[in-house]
């Protein structure tokens, strides 16, 4: 039987949170060795079977920029009807066209809180990105799709350093106001700390956004992801992006190492008595299975602790 943490509730925390699984997209996008489409499809299917309510499947970015996800259309066709409820990243109208052709019901855009990263990741200035995203979001909403907005470099930028909270709030709210249903705040290079998380949430609240419109996307570069997630829980955030096995990073920021591991987050939440609906055993088994395909062990501490043999 799987070892489990003792449950000790803490006052003032949510009773339930949603884990937004990004492993198949954000987790795999930076892998150099191409993962077969069939393996990716099974990865998504196994994560859904483990009770993860949202599994982001892929991205319709140009294959030149992210070769690992060049099979996005083939993957969505393999996933069939279930895949249509899996969010996909669309960088622009061309990406949206492809998502619409395949019947996607949920799409995401990916903006930047800083000028330098906007130029490197989007080939647009900080202000120009909104003009690029506006027709994409409008057309998606007109077609009845749900739209999520990511904003990266919210806690620090490898080229610009610290990013002022007011700047992040201004950019994030502009992205959200294009027509998104949720804004995910990304600590792309993992430099955030707990007090910074609280200040950022307070900043968005001060700008008129509610905590249920916000999600957190932490990276564990400096080992702060779980501490930051706990600070966000205290601030009332109830949606967290995480990647099975701690896979992932950003191909445009070399200092962006792995995402917060889904298993590590579930372990902490279970200890706090917070419901997720996620079967920890199944996610661990899936991460061990995927680690076998990638040829290296999972960086997740919980996977290492619980997994004794490949699934």
N, C-alpha and C positions, 0 to 999 in steps of 0.2 A: 504494500500500500504506500502511496506517495506520502512523504513527510509533509506536514502542513504547519504553517505558523499558528500560534495561539492567537485567538481573536480578542483584541482589547480596543473597544470603541473609544474614540476621542471626541470630545464635545465640539460642536460647531462644524462638523464635516458633512458633506453630502452622504445620503444613504445609498446612492447608486451613481455610477459613472458609465459613460460610453467610451469604449476603446475603438479608435479609428485606426484600423490596421493598414500600415503603409508598406509592409515588407515586399510584396510583389512588384511595386513600383519604385518607391524610394529606396527600398532595401537592395534591390537587384540592379538599379540603373548604373551603378559605378563598377560593376563586375567586369573585368577584362575578358575573361573566357565566356563565350556565349552560352547561356543556359538554354537547352532545348525548349521549344514552345510547349511540348507536352508536359515537361517537368513544371513549367510555370503554371500551366492549367491545373495540374494536380496540387501545386502549392496553394493556389487560390481555393480550390475545392476543399482541401484539408483544413484550411483556416476557417472557412465558412462552417464546416462540420464541427469545428471546435467551439462554436458558439459566438465567434466574433461577429458583431452585428453589421459592421461595415468593413469591407476589404477593398482597398484601392488597387485596381488590377494592373494598370499600365499607363502609358503616356503616348499621346499622338504628336510628339515632338518629331522634328525631322531626323531621320536615321543618321544623318551626318553628325549630328550633335550628340545623340545618345544611341550608339549602335546596338546596345543591349536590348533596347525596346523597339527595334525596327520591325518586330513581328507582332505589333499591337493588334492589327486587324485579324491576323490568323489566330491569335490568342482569344480575342473576343468571340470569334466564330466557334472555337473549340468549347468555350464556356457556355455557349447557347443562352437560353433564357435567364439563367442565374447570373450570367455575366452582364446583362443589361442593367441590373441593379447595383453593379460594382462601379464606383466612381472611376473616372479616367481623367487624366490631366490633359488640358488642351491649351497650347501656348498662344493660339491665335485663331482667326476665322477658318483657316485651312484645316487646322486640327479639329475644330468644331465640326466642319463638314464631314470629316471622316468618322467622328463619333456619332453624328446623326445618321449617317448611312448604315451604321451597325446597330442602331436602335438604343444607344446609351441613354439612360435616364438621369444620370448624375455626372456632372463635369466639374472640374476645378481649374482655376487660373492661378498663376504663380508670379506674384509681384515682388518687388524689392523695396526695402526701407532706405536703401542708400544709393547714391548716384553711381558709384563705381561698380557695384554689383549689378545694377540695372544695365549698365553699358556692357559688362562682361557676359551676363546671363541672357539678356533680352535684346541686346544691340539697340537699346533705346535709352534716352535720358530718364531721370526720375519722373519728370512731368510727362514725357512722351508715352510712358507705359500706360497711362490712363486712357489716352486716345486709342491705343492699340487694343486695350481690353474692352472698351465700352461697346463696340458693335458685337464682339464675341458674346459678352454677357447678355446684351439685349436680345440677340437672336436666339440664344439658348433659352432664355426665359419665355420668349414668344413661342418657342416650340414646346413649352411645358416642362423643361428640364430644371432640376435643382442645380444651383451653382454655389460652389464653395470657393473662397478666396484664401490663398496662402500669402503671407508676407514674410519674406526671409530677412536675415540679418537684423532681427529685432533687438538683439542683446549685444551685438558687437560685429564688426566687419574687419576682415584680415587686412584690408588696405586702408580703411579710414579710422580704425580703432573704435572707441566707444561711440555708440549711437544715442543721441539725446532722446529721452522718453517722448518729448513733445513731437519730435520728428517721426518717430514710429507711430504714434497715435494719429498724426495727421495723414500719413500715407495709408495706414491701415483703414481708417474710417473712409477715406476716399475710395479705396478698393471695395470695401463692404457696401458703400452707398451706390455703387454701380448696379447693384441688384443681387448681391450674394445673400445666402441664408446663414452663413457662418464664416467667421474669420479665424484662420489658424495662425498663431504667432510663433514663428520659427526661431529657435536659437541655433542657427545654422552651423556655427563653429563651436558651440557648447561652452561659451564663456560666461553664461548667465549664472547668477547666484540667487539665493532665496529672497533677499531683500529687493533685488532688482525685479524679480517676478511680481512681488507685491506692488511695487511702484508702478509697473507697467499696467497691471490690471486696474489699479486706482486711476491711472491716466485715462484709460478707455472708459471707465465709468464716468469720469469727469466730463468726457466728451459726449456723453449721452448713450453709450452702448451698455447693454446688460451682459451679465456673466454668461447667460445661456446663448449669447451670440458669439462667444469666444471659445476657441480651443487652443491647447498648448502643444507645441511640437519641440520636444527637447532632444538634444544630442548629449552624449555622455563623455565628450572629449576629456574633460577634467574631473569626471566622476561626480558631477553635480546633478545629474538628471533626476534621480529620485528625490533628492532634497528639494529641487525646484518643483517637482510635481506635488510634493507635500505642501509647499508654500502656496501653490495654485489651488489645492484643495481647500486650504484655509481661507483663500480669497473667494471661494465659491465656484470655481471652474469645474465643470462636470464632463468635458470631452477632452480626451488625450490621444494624440497620435502616438503610435508605437509600432515597432517593427519586430516581427517574430525572430528570435535569436539575436537581436541587436544588430541585424544587418543594416548596412547603408552608409550613405554619405552623399555629398553633393559633388558632381563632376566638375563644377566650376569654382570650387573652393577647396584647395588641397588640405586645409586644416579642419575640414568638416568630416569627422570620423563617425562612428556608428550612432544610429538612433537609439533612443531609450528602448530597451528590450521589452517586448510585450510580457514575457514571463516575469521579469523583475518587477514590472508595474503591477501585474496581477497578484504576485506574492505580497507586496506591500499593501495593496488594497484589501486583500483577504485578511491580513493581520489586523487591519483597521475596521473589519466588518462591513466593508463597502461592497455592494453587489456589482458584478460585471456580466454575469451570465456566461463567462468563459470557462471552458474545461482546461485547467492548467496542464493536466497530463497529456491531452491531445496536442496542445500547442508545443510543449516540450518535445514530444515525439516527432512532430512535424519539423521542428527546428533541427533536431538531430538528423533527420532524413535529408533535409536540405543541405546541412553541413557536409553530409556525405557526397552530395552532388557537386558542392563547391570545393571539396578537397581540403577543408580545414575545419577545426572545431569552432563552435559558436562562441562569440565573446560574452554571451549572457552568463552572469554569475549563477542564476537560478538553473539555467539549462545545464551548466557544468556540474552543479550540485546534485541535480535530480536524475540526470541521464546516465545510466550505467552501460547501455548498449544501444546501437542503432535500432531505429524502429523498423 
